[in-house]
Amino acid sequence: MAKVVLVTGAARQLGGRFVRSVQRDPGVERVIAVDAVPPAHPLGDAEFVQADIRQPGIARVLAETGADTVVHMDVTGTALAGGGRASVKETNVIGTMQLLGACQKSPALRRLVVKSSTNVYGSAPRDPAVFTETTAAKSLPSGGFAKDAVEVEGYVRGFARRRPDVAVCVLRFANILGPDADTPLASYFSLPVLPTVFGYDPRLQFVHEDDVVEVLRLASHEPRRGTLNSGTFNIAGDGVLLLSQCSRRLGRPTVPLLLPAVTWAGSLVRTLGMTDFSPEQIRLLTHGRVVDTVQMRETLGFTPTHTTAETFADFARGQGPGLPPPETLAGAVDRVAALAAGNPGRPTTHSAN
């Protein structure tokens, strides 16, 4: 069992939940919560250190705390405290490089857990039906959070080669949802109208926030008999949902569009009120993605408590009534139609009846 656990990304809701959870584990003496900004949520008895992992000062934090376990949760697709896509990428990539450099110099470090994403597999028309941890992507992500995750994992593999004495566990999470989820896909499903790609109904997998916290806690432990808490693991709830099933369960109308996904993605979602939604996310909503979770169960020894359908149902309950007011729905449909027609500044006359 780890004695001193350092957690990055503590100012985010999910990071805060993990910090509060792991400090209750017997054998954990100290939890060091790190982020560039103070959290708005409580951290229990954890020690908060305000530090930017993009800066060399993170090495001093790691050295002074003597942490033997680092849980790197500051790899994400959404900005914090009003930041933009550039700051997200810097935190994901430059921040990971600085953190791993600090980890490499730390003689006390014994375990590193990294929050990654199944986005590393990309989404392409010729993808296999199911990705395993060793399946190579048919088309590597070209941008957005997906590319960040690929780069992060590359740096982590390099660190693992240089520090073979450190147990390294990379958790590739499917799309994270739940009542408090703050992810690009959660923002998409919160739109009053769901733009879709005409002729496609992708298969999607989800993992519940509760299961994310629990598997991170498990991975930060010494492995139980018969399990191995190092390596790379896909983490997802059982089963899949089609995008059409998701929209029906939310009670949200869809607007199928013929435009190529990579050209309309960014401007479309910004028109509808989202700050960032990369072409890679749109490819997911075109081709979908399903991963195999045998290694999660048999090697890591983790079984999620929520299926994909149960996870989405819990998320949907937090969204309130399905259809928005008629005037809101009409305005959203107008904006989608105007954008599809190439006139983003000139809404069409449309009724939501």
N, C-alpha and C positions, 0 to 999 in steps of 0.2 A: 504494500500500500504506500502511496506517495505520502511524504511528510509535508513538503512545501510545494504548493501548486500555484503557478503563475498563469493567469488567464488574460489573453488579449481580447479586445472588443467588448469590454465590460459595460460600456455605456449603451450598448444596444440591448433591446429587450431580451433577446435570446441569450446574450452573454450574461446579463444580469441574472437570469433564471438559473443558468448553469453555475454561476458563482455561489448563489444561495444554496443550490443543491449539493455541490461537492463539499462544502464546508461542514455539512452534517455527517459526512462519512467518518466512521471511527478510524483513527489512525492518521487522519489529515490534521496536522497541527496548525498550519497557516495557509491562508489563501490570499494571494496577491492579485488584485484586480487592476488591470492596466487599460487606459484609453487616453486619447488626446484631449477629451473633454470630460468634465464631471458627469456622472450618470444622473438621470432624473428619477431613477428608481432606487430603492434600498438595496444594499449589498450584504445585509446581515452583519456578521462580525469580520468580514473580509477587510483587508487593508487596501485602500484605494491609492494608487500612484498615478498621478497625471503625467503621462509620458507619451510622446508620439513615436510609434514604432518605425516611422520613416527616418528618424534621427538616430545618430550613433549613441545617444544617451541611453537607449534601451539596454545596451551592454552593461552599463553601470547598474541599472536596476536589477538585471539578472544576477550580476556578481554580488551585489549587496544583500539581496534576499536569500541567496543560496538555494534557489528553487531546484528541486530534483525532477520536477515534471512541468512541462510547458504545454498548455492547451491553446492552440492558435485558432481563435474564432474570428479574427478580424480579416476574414476573406469573404467578401459579400458583394452583391450586385446593386445595393442601394446606398445612396449618400447619407451621411450623418451631419446634422447641424447645418443644413443648408448648402452643403458642398455639391459639386457637380461631378460629372463623369470623370474628369481629369483627376480630381482628388481621390475618387474611388479607386481608379487604376493605380495611382501612386501608393495608396495604402495597401492594396492587394499585392502588388509586385515589388515596389521598392521597400515597402514595409516588411514583407516576408524576407527579402534579401538581408535587410539589416538585422531582423530578428534571428535568422539562421546564422549570420555571422557572429552574433552574440552567443548563441547556443554552442557554436563550434568552440568558443573559447572557454566555456563553462565546465570546469572539472566536476561540478556537482550534478550535472544533468544526467538523468538516466532514462527519461521517457519524453517523447514528443508526440503530441496528437494534433493533427491538422484537419480543420473543417474544409473539405473540398466539395465538389459537385459533380453529378453525372453529366453536366454540361460539357465536360471534357470529351465526351464521345461525339459531340456535334449532333446534327440532325440532317440527314441527306436522303434522297429518294431510294438509294440502293443499300441502305443500312440493313444489317441483320435484324431478324425479328426480335432478338433479345441480345443485349450486350452483357458479356462477362467482364471481369476485371482485366482480363488479358486481351480482349478484343481491341484491335486497332481501329481508330476512327476512319471511315471512308473519306471524310472531308473534314480536315481540322478546322476548328472555329477560326474565323478571320477577324473577329473583333468582339467588343463588349466583355461582359463578365466571363463568358465561356473561354475566351482567349486568355484572360487573366488566370483562370483556374489551371489551364494547361501550363502556363509559365510557372505558376506557383508550384505545381507538382514536379516540374523539371528541377527547380531549385531544391526541393525537398529530397528528391532522389540523389542529387549531388551531395547534399549534407549527409544522407544515410551512408554513402560510400566513404565519406571522410571520417565519420564517427560511427563505426560499426558497433561500438559499445553502447550506443543509445538505441533503445527500442523505438522505432518510428511507426506510427499508425496513421494512415490517411483514410478518412471517411468520406466517400463520395455520396453525398445526399441527393436523393431525388428532390423534386420541387417541394419545398417546405411550406406547409399550410397549417392553419389553426386560427383560433379566435384573434390572436394578437400578431399574426405573421406580418412581417414587413419585407416582402420580396416583390420582384417585378411581376411575377405571375399572380400574386395576391392582389396587386394593384390592377392588373388586367381584369381579373374576375370581379373587381369592385366597380368597373365601369357600368354606366346605365345601359349601354348597348355594347355587345361583344363583336368586334369586327373579326371575321374569319376569312380564310382563303377558299374561294369557290372551288368545289369539287374535292375537298379534303376534310377528313374527320379523324384527326390524329388520336393515337392511344397515349394516355398520360398516366404517370404514376406520382403518388404523393407520399410524403412522410410527415407525421404529426410532430408539432413542436415538442410535445411531451416526450416522444420517442427520441427526438434529437438530443434533448438534455440527458436522457437516460443512457443512450449509447455512448455519448461523450464521457459520461461518468464512468461507465464500464471500461472504456478504452484507457482511461487514466489510471486504472488500478493495475496491480500486479495480476497477471492472468491466472484464472482458476485452472484447476486440474483438467486437462483435456481440451483447453482452449489456448489460443495464441493471440495476444494483443499487439501484434505488429504485422505490417503488411498493408495492403490496400483493399478496401471493402466497399461494395455497393450497399447503400442503406435505403430501403424503400418499404412501404407497406405492401401487403399482399394484394394482388389483383391489379386491374387497370380500369380506367374510365375513358370513354370516348369524349371528345370535346363537346359533342352534341348532348351527351348525357349530363355533362357538367352544366351546360347552359339551361337545360330543362330543370335540373335540381335547384338552380339558383332562381329560376323564373325570369331570366334575362333574355331579351330578344337578341338574335344574331343578325349581322349584316354581312352576307358573303360578298367579297370583292374579287374582281378579276385581275387587279393590278399585281405585278410581281412583288413578292413580299419584301425584298431588300430595298425597293425604291420607296414604298409608301410607309414602311414601319415607323420610322422616327417621327415624321411630321404628323402622321395619323394620331398616334397616341399622345403627342404633345397637344394636338388640337383638342383631344378629349380630356386633358388635364393631368396626364402622367408626365413625370419629369424625365424619365429615361426608359427606353425599351429598345434594346438593340436588335439588329437584324437576326442575330442568333436566336433570340426569343421568338421571333416571328417564324423562323424555320422550325422551331419546336412545335408551334401551332399549325404548321403545315404538314410535317412528316412524323411528328411525335417521337417518343423514345421510351423503350422498356428495357430494364436491366434485370439481370439474374441476381438473386440474393442468397444462393446456397452457401457461399463462403461466410456471409454475415451470420447465418445460423450455425453452421457446422464448425467453423474455425474460430470466429469471434465469440460465438456462444450467445448471440443476442436475437431475441424474437420480438418484433414490435407489438405493442398492445393494440394498435389501430391499423386496420386495413386501409388501402387507398380510398375505398368508398366511405369508410367511417371517418377518415381524416377530412375528406371533402364535405361530408355532412356536418361535421363540427364547425368547419370554416363557414359553411353556408348559413348555419344558425346565427352566427355572429354578424351576418350581413343584413339582417332584418328582412322586411317584406321584399318580394322579388321585383315586381315592376315598379319603377319610379313614377312620380306624378306625371300625368300626360304632357305637361308643358316641358318638363325636363327631358322626357323621352323624345319628344318631337324635336327639341333643340339638338340633342345628341345625334339623332338620325339625320337631321339636316346637315350637320357639320360633316358627318361621314359621307353623305351623298355629294356634298360640295367638293370635298377633297377628292373623291373618286372621279368626279367630273373634271378635275384639274382647276377648280376655282375655290381654293381654300378660304378666300375672303368674302365669298358671295354665297350665303346659304340659299338653298332652294326652298320654295314653298312646299311644305309637307305636313301631312296630318298624321298623328300617332294613333288614330282610332283603330 
